[in-house]
Amino acid sequence: MIINNLYIKKEFEIFVPDTSSKIDLPFLKSLIPAGFPSPADDYMEMSLDLNEKLIRNPSSTFFAQISGSSMINAGICDGDIVIVDKSLQPKNDSILVCIVDGEFTLKKFKKIDEETAYLMPDNPEFDPIKISKHNNFMIWGVVTYTIHKQH
């Protein structure tokens, strides 16, 4: 993939969300406890539009399918889909989609000072990536949600 005359190594697929139509799906109004059971007769069925719930800024949001395991301890696994908002400002510990020296990566952002930051994996088998003024570095967006298949 070539962006702004840079060759970008493609490590995941990128998709743009279609928010032009509303898709109402059944949704249980009551919360489902993950601790002690609750009587099931207290629920009321509603509808839920996932675009409305998960996408705040449609014009700056995209989906990406992840390849690799560097963020597995953050709950992001190989094959998962992340929702990324390009309009959000990254903060320390934000999970970002970035381009570093021509390659896409997904990592946690850790700013040390005005001149130094790290992209931190969440898997001990991977090393942090130091970002300095010598790197060709671009933040594509902040991960807002992960869609993870339960196995």
Secondary structure, DSSP 4 states (H G I P E B T S, - for coil): -EETTEE-B--SEEE----SS--EEEEESS---SSS---GGG--EEEEEHHHHH-S-GGGEEEEE--SSTTGGGT--TT-EEEEETTSPP-TT-EEEEEETTEEEEEEEEE-SSS-EEEE-SSTTS--EEE-TTS-EEEEEEEEEEE----
